[in-house]
């Protein structure tokens, strides 16, 4: 099974092999779509850093999503 790992910035990947797609809603989406179309992986792993709203996950929490929307 092949996986593609993507992140916005190098610091999010650390020592993990992956692709940097950039920051923002449009350019990273296009870059990731091109990568997926080219490599046809079984899955995509997004490593990301995000903020949280008051009452949301605590700092240092790991949040996993199974779907968008």
C-alpha positions in Angstrom: 0.0 0.0 0.0 1.5 3.3 -1.0 0.8 6.5 1.0 1.5 10.1 0.2 2.4 12.3 3.2 1.9 16.0 2.8 2.4 19.1 5.0 2.3 22.8 4.6 5.8 23.6 5.9 9.0 21.5 6.5 8.8 21.9 10.3 5.6 19.8 10.3 7.3 16.9 8.6 10.4 16.8 10.8 12.3 13.7 9.7 9.3 12.1 8.0 9.6 11.7 4.2 6.9 13.7 2.5 5.9 16.6 0.3 5.6 20.3 1.2 2.4 21.7 -0.4 2.3 25.2 1.1 0.0 27.3 3.2 -3.6 28.5 2.3 -6.7 27.0 0.8 -6.0 27.0 -2.9 -2.3 26.4 -3.8 -1.8 23.5 -1.4 -5.0 21.9 -2.7 -3.8 22.1 -6.3 -0.3 20.8 -5.4 -1.8 17.9 -3.4 -4.2 17.1 -6.2 -1.4 17.0 -8.8 0.7 14.8 -6.5 -2.2 12.4 -6.0 -2.9 12.3 -9.7 0.7 11.6 -10.5 1.4 9.0 -7.9 -2.0 7.4 -7.5 -1.5 6.4 -3.8 -3.8 4.2 -1.7 -4.1 7.0 0.8 -3.0 10.5 1.8 -1.7 11.5 5.2 -1.9 15.2 6.1 0.4 16.4 8.9 -0.7 19.8 10.0 -0.5 22.4 12.7 -3.6 24.3 13.7 -5.1 26.6 16.3 -8.1 25.8 18.4 -11.1 27.7 19.7 -11.8 28.2 23.4 -13.3 25.0 24.7 -11.8 23.0 21.9 -8.9 20.4 22.1 -6.2 21.2 24.6 -2.7 22.4 23.4 -0.7 19.3 22.4 -3.8 17.2 21.5 -3.8 15.0 18.5 -7.0 15.3 16.4 -7.9 12.8 13.7 -10.6 13.2 11.1 -12.3 10.6 9.0 -14.2 13.0 6.7 -14.4 16.6 5.7 -17.5 18.8 5.9 
